[in-house]
Amino acid sequence: MQDPFYTKDKRRRKSSFLAADAWLDSSLYDFWQALGRGWTKYQDIMSVFRVSGIKRFFVEILSDAFTFGAIGAVLMTALALPAFDATASGEYNKAENYSVVFLDRFGTEIGRRGIRSDDSVALKDMPDYLVKATLATEDRRFYDHFGIDVVGTLRALMSNASGDASTQGGSSITQQLAKNLFLSSERTIERKIIEAFLAVWLEWHYSKDEILKLYFDRAYMGGGNFGVVAAADYYFGKKVQDINLAEAAMLSGLFKAPTRYAPHVDLAAARGRANLVLSNMVAAGFLTEGQVTAARRHPATPVDRTADANSPNYFLDWAFEESKKIIETTRHASNNFVVRTTIDTTLQKYAEEAVTSTVRENGEQYDVSQAAMVVTDTGGAVRAMVGGTDYGKSQFNRAIVSTRQPGSAFKVFVYAEAMEQLGLKPTDTITDRPVCIGDWCPQNYGRNYKGTVTLQSALAQSLNTVAVTLSIKTGRDPIAALSHRMGLRADYPVTRSLALGVASVSVLDMASSYAVLANDGLKTPAYGITRMSTLNGELVYEADIDAPRERLLSETTVAGMNAMLRGVVTGGTGRRADVPGVPVVGKSGTTSSYRDAWFCGFTGNYVAAVWFGNDDYHPTKTLTGGTLPAMAWQKFMAYAHTNIDIKPVFGVDFVPTQTVVAEADPAEAEEPVAERPPSLTPGAARKLLDLAGLFQGELRATTPITDQARAALPGSSAGL
């Protein structure tokens, strides 16, 4: 018999399930009914906005505008993030606030760098016509726009599209200030976008007068000057408050193109630009034509900067950067310093003459337009630096930028590592034959093979396959490591073609590397500063030139390398570099497609590296390192070794002779000449040789003249 309580409980649970099921069904029904009513109401509401015909066209346009506007807002926010980061720190680009007076190795002033950013002159104290000239030329709507001059930008775009080559630009003064305060000088679309955001930020945080004052103080004005206060003193020797209208117009013309219109570089161009500024002032309604007539008739005349133009400017630019590193390391409170450098102004003139004359005489034939040279003594002291053929036209220092490949000049690292690691000697033999690394099979310059040759002969003939064979035996990583220890500072990938010089190097670093061989295998980094002090004489830094140096190569390796490099000059690819009477050693280098040509080498007195090429990397007309670079190297060394004591090169069997350049007093001739007179120029060397009785191969005096003196003549056959 079934329990009545069990039956009753079962009926109760069944009833509960039925109730829950009924509730669920009714809830779903009510939900879908409510959803349907909501959708019907939505349709009724949206039917009010339903349009057709021409109205629909405008609605679609407006809808798309909102859509793309939202996308644009997200994109603009993403683009603005770098600008937000630039302003987050609250710090501006550091002003050039160090003033450095540079002396040569003998203590004579050779130039200045780093004029401080002087903000002591208030905007209201600056001449009214300087402000108006700047506004008329740079940004006439400065006080009306929000940081970006839309009208000016459109005008500049139309001007550029029409092919106008003027210096007209679309950047407002605020945008230019943003670049000066926060950004680098690179020209990219990304930088221009960030510049626009920063300009708006500046307008939000500073008044128009504050922005204009910052612009006058921080703009680069050419000649190493920042701001109109420093520029007025440099160009006109005046306080900015005292300049006249013509001078103000010339200063205002410098903002967009300071190196192009600097009056000490091109006075005619500077005056033409100033005349345009005066016309802009008339067009803007700031002055009448009658008021600018006197300034047109009597244009500004800068103070004489001839001495500055003859300064070793490429070297000074590099020395200034090195000085700033020392100052920041020592954290000295002073901003004004005197720096004693290693530069020898006479050797500097020799180097400039050798480089520029070679390019001038042969550049068109080989389609080469630029060259660079660095000269050091055997201890690493930089005696001359030429960063290009004309500093006035281009301040880019090609001597210190690691962007060029050295070609076969790199082989000194390959051979040195092989001699160190494998114990090879110059007389050891190796087979010159086809060699491949994977699918890469290098060839020699003449596309032929010499068979069994000595290492000395292989280096003299610059055989590529031998260098690659040696790199396989030693490994490429040890070669790269040795090159960095010897002086190459730029990183480069270690590839199969490393032995052939596929690496990024600078002329300065190549000189440092070859100096290791000239300095008996000791580490010999190039340096240009020996002493730094404040204006009142307080010592800040002094180089310890006598400090112990790390040995990088054994004496056996150095002797062998020097002997082989001597063979390059006497019977190999570097014959044009030979200087009669001087133990010359070195190595030429030529890259693929003839884009770069080098000659690097040394004597017992000096080390020098020379590069020839083009800034845009276009190939030359079959220029090799054994032609123009070797010729320029020879010209310099022939000049530099006049009237000095010729020192031997370790490992080279050579008997140096004392150079005679003029008839000397017998009493003075007993003492060896240890230093060339500081005032001896290439022209003076020629005159001295002529006085001695030697010119164009004719001996007209009784004083004996050595072959070395004959080689010192510019244009002598030794340079061919």
Secondary structure as UniProt FT lines:
FT   HELIX           4..49
FT   HELIX           54..88
FT   STRAND          99..103
FT   TURN            105..106
FT   STRAND          109..113
FT   HELIX           123..125
FT   HELIX           128..138
FT   TURN            140..144
FT   HELIX           150..161
FT   TURN            162..163
FT   HELIX           173..182
FT   HELIX           189..205
FT   HELIX           208..218
FT   TURN            223..224
FT   HELIX           228..236
FT   HELIX           240..242
FT   HELIX           245..252
FT   TURN            253..254
FT   HELIX           258..261
FT   TURN            263..265
FT   HELIX           267..283
FT   TURN            284..285
FT   HELIX           289..297
FT   HELIX           306..309
FT   HELIX           313..330
FT   STRAND          336..341
FT   HELIX           345..366
FT   STRAND          370..377
FT   TURN            378..379
FT   STRAND          381..386
FT   TURN            391..393
FT   TURN            398..400
FT   HELIX           407..410
FT   HELIX           411..422
FT   TURN            426..427
FT   STRAND          429..432
FT   TURN            438..439
FT   TURN            445..446
FT   STRAND          451..454
FT   HELIX           455..460
FT   TURN            461..462
FT   HELIX           464..474
FT   HELIX           476..486
FT   HELIX           496..500
FT   HELIX           507..518
FT   TURN            519..521
FT   STRAND          529..534
FT   TURN            535..536
FT   STRAND          539..542
FT   TURN            545..546
FT   HELIX           555..571
FT   TURN            573..574
FT   HELIX           575..577
FT   TURN            580..581
FT   STRAND          585..590
FT   HELIX           592..594
FT   STRAND          596..602
FT   STRAND          606..613
FT   TURN            615..616
FT   TURN            625..627
FT   HELIX           628..640
FT   TURN            641..643
FT   TURN            650..651
FT   HELIX           666..669
FT   TURN            678..679
FT   HELIX           682..692
FT   STRAND          694..695
FT   TURN            696..697
FT   STRAND          698..699
FT   HELIX           707..711
FT   TURN            714..715
FT   HELIX           717..719
//
